[in-house]
């Protein structure tokens, strides 16, 4: 298995440095201690390591900020949205909470979040996609503290066996490679049309690569029914006709182990994370895997979502909460998070050391990473569109028909929100 990269700053030291970088001082109106509660989730998968990391962060923060009593509560992912919503409605939940863009959008729409741009000294140091994930109606409601990444991975042995010497990096090159691979019983591209698969790693990257978007810029209407949406779906249908997709592409999941990628019957995928790259290497041999850049259609694009800190309307001491948020997002703290969990920093001034080509490719993808489109009704729209994409892949609709029908149904759903 490939050696994972190592951050240049140790966890304890990084937390201390991050906190030192933030200004200290009495943030409560009466000069007493402010109590700030942060709800955190298992971003560090190992339970013991997660507990140690956050206990150290809390202790170091309080050492630097004697006027703030920070309580970090570690909670499971299960039922997260419901629990956060219930807590905010009851006024008994956290001051700060870890969210992802679509959740942040939901709580913004229901009046559960306050702007958090006061914790950002220089927006220019953040990757554009990371900051966009928590920006709604021109104001920042989510402070990114790490970012995930997805890019393209290839089974090079399959391309070599088909006589293809240059790995395809564009839509046209993928279409050109499909027939030779199909002759060997191999699909050039893995695609997962299952309802369980988020379109953020299946169809949306193709839509973005076509130059399109799911929603209009202000999020008030559907935009995927433009020519870009039709072009993205037609690309899949053209590949399917050329034998370039798995036979069950309309319904299959993203599983690498036991799926076309792991079994060697699909040659590449554009939605690969560090974890799925590891699985592919384990299945087909590390020597047979190359990790490259995100695909290019009209433009180059990939999916990578930030973990963002939201400031809830429960909070009564905004400056104290912002002090905690600044510490969480500081470059040294993000370097430490990379070391502890493998998540990439959301800002360009966080120092990390990258020791292998695959991780470098994932990191480089952040420059063209899209955090997903968080708009009212985004989850409903995704579900509706996924169903119509399945219909097209099953031969029940053309690309034009599927996109038009999905748009009509999605607009109706949005109108009833």
N, C-alpha and C positions, 0 to 999 in steps of 0.2 A: 504494500500500500504506500502511496506517495506520502512523504513527510510533510506535515502541515507547517505553515509558516509560523514564525515566532516574532512577537512584537519586541521592540527595542527597549521597552520600559516594563519593569515588573509590576504586577497588579498593585501591591501595597504602595510602592513608590509612586506609581502613576496616579493613584487616587489622591495621595498627599499633595503631589505637584498640582493636580487639577484644582484642588481645593485652595491651595495657596494662591493660585492665579486669580481666584475670585476675591472680590473685596469683602472684608469682614465688617462687622458693625452691628449695632442694635437695630433690628428691622421692625420691632414691635412698637406700636404707638405709645405704650406706657413705659417703655424701657425694660420690661420684663422679658422672660423667655417666650419665644414663639414656638408653637407645636405644629409641625408639618408632617403629614402622613403621605407616603408614596406607596402605591400599589404596583408591585413588580411581578413579573411572570417568569417562567422557566427559560429565559433566553440563554442561560447556561444550563445545558441539559443535565449534567451530573448534579444530583441534589446536594451532596456534601460540598462540592466546589461552589455551587451557587450560594449556599448559606454562608460559607466562609467569605466569599467575595463581598456580599452585600453587608455582612456584619462589619467587615473591615472598612468598607466605604462609609457606613454610618458612623463608626467610631472616629475615623479620620475627619469626616465633615464636622462633627461636633467638637473635635479638638480645635479646629480652625474657626468655628463659629459657636462660641459658648452661649450666645444668645438665642440659638435655634435648637430645639429638641426635635431631631429627625427620627421618625419611626418608619422603617421600610418593612412592609408586609408582603411576604412571598406567597402568591396565590397560584392555583392551577389554571391552565388554559380553559378547561371545561366550563361552559356556561358563562364565559367572561362577559359577553355583551349584556346579557340579562342582569348579571350581578352588578355591573357598573351602573347600568341604567336605573336599577332599583335604588342603589345607594345614593345616586345623585338626586333622584326624585324625592327621597326621604330626607336629604340634607345630612346624612350621617356617614358619607363615604370619604374618599381620599381628597387631599388637596391636589395631588399630582397622580397621574396614572399613565402607564405605558399603553399606547394604542398603535394601530396601523391606520393608514389613510382612510379606508372606508368606514371604520368605526369612528374615527375622529369626525368624519363628515356627518355621520348620523347624530352624534352628540352635539355637534355644532348646530345642526338643523333644529334640534329640540331644545336649544338654549342651555345646554349643559356645560359648555366650555367658554372660557374667557381668552382673549388674545394673549399670546405668550411671546410676542416679538420683543418685549422688554428684556428677555434673556439672551438676545442675539446682538452682540456688539458689531459684527461685521458679516452681513449676509453673503458677501462675496467669497468667503472661505468655504462655503458649503457647496457640495455637488448640486447642480440645478434640480435634478430629479428628486433628491432627498428633501430639499426645502419645499418643493412644489407639492409633495405629498401631504403637507399639513397646512397649505395655504388655501383659504377659502374666501372668495369675494375680495381678493386683494389684501387680506390680512392673515398673519401667521397664527394659527391655533395649535400647531403641533411642532415641537422642537425635536429634530432628528438626532438620535444618539448613536445609531448604527444603521447599516444598510445591508440588505441581502443582494445577491447578484446571480444572474443566470446568463449563460452564453452557449456557444455551440461546441459540441464534442463529436468526434469522428472515430469510427472503427476503421483505422487505416488499412488493416489487412484486407477488408472487404473491397475497398477501392482498388488496392493493388491487384487482387485476384480478378477484378473486372477490367484491368488494363488502364485504369484511370490514375494518372500520375500527379495531378494537381487537385487538391481537395476543393470542392465547390464552396464558394463564399457568397454567391448571389443567387437570386431566384432563377435566372436564366441558366446558370451553371448547374444548378440542381436538376432542372428539367433536362438539360443535355446529358447528365450522368445517369438518369433514371433507366433508360433502356438497357444499357450494358449491365447494370446491376440486376435488373429484372431477369435477364437471361440466366443469371446464377441463382435465381429464387430469392433475391434480396431486394427489399424496399430501400430506396435511397434515403427516405426521410421517415422517422417515426412521428406519428401524430396520435393524440389521445382525445377522442371525441366523447368520452364518458361524461355523464352528468356530474360525476364526482370530481372532474378535473376543472379547476378554475381556468377561465378563458385568459387570465393574465399570463399563463405560460403556454397556452395552445393557440387560440385564434388572435388575441389582441396583439401580440408581437408582429404578426403578419399584417394586421390592419395598420399598425404604426409604421411598419416598414414600407407600406404602400403610400404613406404620407397622410393617412387618415386618422380619425379619432372616434371614440365611442360617442362622446357628447360634444355639443357646441362648447365654445370657450367658457361661457358663463354657466354651463351645466343645465340650461333650461330646456334643451331639446336634444333629440337623437341626431347624431351626425354619421353614424356608421352606414347609413343608406346612400352615401355618396358613391361616386365611381370607385373610390379606394376600397370600400367594403366589398363591392362586387369583385374587384380585381383580386383581393386577398382570397376570397372564397374560390374564385375561378382558378387561381394558382393551385389550390388543393385538388380541385376536380381534374385539372389537367394532369397533375401528378398521379392521381388515382387511375386515370385512363392509361397512363404510361406504365402502370405497375409500380409506381413510385411510393405508394403508401401501403401499410399493412392491410390485409383483407378486412380486418375488423376495426379499421381506423375510426369508424363512426361511434363505436361503443367501448373501445378499449381504454384502460387506465394508463397512468404514467409509469407503472411499475417497470423498473429495469430488470430486476431479478425475475426470471420466468417470462419476461416479455420479449418482444422482438429485438430490442437492443442487447439484452443479456444473452439471448439465444443465438445472436449473430445473424438474424434475418432482417435487421434494419441497420443501415450504415451510419446514420447520424441523427442528432436531435439538436434543436436550437434552444431548448428550455432546460438546460442542465445546470444544476447547482453543485457546490463542492461535494455534498453528500452523494448525489446521484452519479457524479463523475467517479467517486471512489467505488461505488457499486459496479459501474461499468468496467473499471479497471480490474476489479475482483473477478468479474464474470468472463472477460475476454482476454485479460492479460494487460498489465500496465504498458507493456511495450507496443501494444496495438492501438493505444488510445492517444489521440492528439486533441488538444483543446485549443480552439481558435476564437476569433472575434465574432460578435453578433452578426447575423445575416444582414445582407443589404438587398432591398428591393429598389424603390425610388430613393429611400434613405436607409441608413443603418439605425437599428433600434433593438432594444432588449427590455426585459422586465427585471426590476429590482426594487423591492419595497423597503422603506425605512421603518425602523421602530421609532415612534415619536412620543414625546412626553406632552400630555395635555394638562392644562391648568383648569380645574373644575370650578364651577360657580359656587361650590361649597366653601372654597377658600376665603378666609377673612383677613389674611395677612399676605398680600400679594408680593411685597418685596422679599419676605422670607422665602416664599415659595419659588420666586424667580432665582434667588441665591442657590437653592438646591438644584434647580433646572440648569443653571449655568455650570455647576459642578459636574452634573451628569453629562453635559454636552462638551465639556472642555476637551481640547485635543489629547491631553495626556490620559484622560479617563477613557476616551474612545480607543486609544492605543491599547490600554489595559483590557478593554472589552474584547478587542480583536484577539489578544493573547488568550483570554479566558474562554471565549465562546466561538471564535472564528468568524464573527461578523465583521464586515468591513466598516471603517470609519465613514461617517456621512460628510466629513469635511476634509479638505485637501491638505490642511496643515497638521494633521495627526500623523505622527511618524510610525511607520511599520516597516518591518524587514520581510521581504518576500523572497523565498528560497527555491521556488519551483515554477516552471512555465505555466502550469495549469492555474495556479493561484494568481499569477500575474495576469493571465488572460481574463479571469473573473474580475479582478480589480480594474483592469483597463476598460471593461464593459460598462463601468459606472458612468463613464463620460457620455454614453448614449442610452442610459438607463431611464426607463419610464416607470414611475411608482404606481401605475394604475390610475384609473380615472374615478375619483371619488366625487360623485354627484348624487343628488337625490334620486333614489330608486335604482342605484347602480347594481345592487345585488339582484333585484327583480329583472332588470334589463339583461344582465348576464345570463340568467336562467332561461329567459325567453329566447335570446339569440342562440344559445347553445342547442336548444331543441331544433331550431330551424337549420342550423349547420348540420346537425345529424341527418335531417331529412334530405338535404342536398347530397351528403356523402352516401346515403342509402338509395340514391337515384330517384327520389320522390319529388324533387324540385330542382330547377336550374339555379345557378348562382343569383341571377337577377330576381327570380321568384322568391327564393329563400330570404334574401336580404330585405326585399320589399315587405314580405309578410311579417318578418320579425320586427321591422320598424313600425309597422302599423300596430301590432300588438303591444310593443314597448311603449309607444306614445299613449296608447289607451291606459296602460298601467300607470304611467307617470301622471296622467291627468287625474287619476283617482287618489293620489297620495295626499 
